[in-house]
Amino acid sequence: MSDWFVYMLRCADASLYTGITTDLARRLTEHNAGAAGARYTRARRPVTLVYQERLPNRSAAAKREQALRRLGKAEKERLAAG
């Protein structure tokens, strides 16, 4: 089994996008260049990785992703700032 990551990207319009993956480098490349990137980020390129968290499985990653999406803008910005 491989680890899963929940991540946040900073888009060119300064918005934040949250997602999950097993391969951060591949997914970042997809968001920035490929048609496999999310529709949201395709219109807001380039994107940069601002937050990542390793989780043991897909279920945990999906739950954490939903928790991050429910955070307010200020809380998300604190996480993105490190």
MOZI-V995092 format. One record per residue. N is the residue number from 1. SS is DSSP state (2 for helix, 1 for strand, 0 for the rest). OMEGA is omega as a letter, one per 40 degrees, with the letter a starting at -180 (none if undefined). Layout:
n->{N/N}
ss->{SS/SS}
omega->{OMEGA/OMEGA}
//
This chain:
n->{1/2/3/4/5/6/7/8/9/10/11/12/13/14/15/16/17/18/19/20/21/22/23/24/25/26/27/28/29/30/31/32/33/34/35/36/37/38/39/40/41/42/43/44/45/46/47/48/49/50/51/52/53/54/55/56/57/58/59/60/61/62/63/64/65/66/67/68/69/70/71/72/73/74/75/76/77/78/79/80/81/82}
ss->{0/0/0/1/1/1/1/1/1/1/0/0/0/0/0/1/1/1/1/1/1/0/0/2/2/2/2/2/2/2/2/2/0/0/0/0/0/0/2/2/2/2/0/0/0/0/0/1/1/1/1/1/1/1/1/0/0/2/2/2/2/2/2/2/2/2/2/2/2/2/0/0/2/2/2/2/2/2/2/2/2/0}
omega->{i/i/i/i/i/a/i/i/i/a/a/i/i/i/i/i/a/i/i/i/i/a/a/a/i/a/i/i/i/i/a/a/a/i/a/i/i/i/a/a/i/a/a/a/e/i/i/i/a/a/i/i/a/i/a/a/a/a/i/i/a/i/i/i/i/i/i/a/i/i/i/a/a/i/i/i/i/i/a/a/i/none}
//
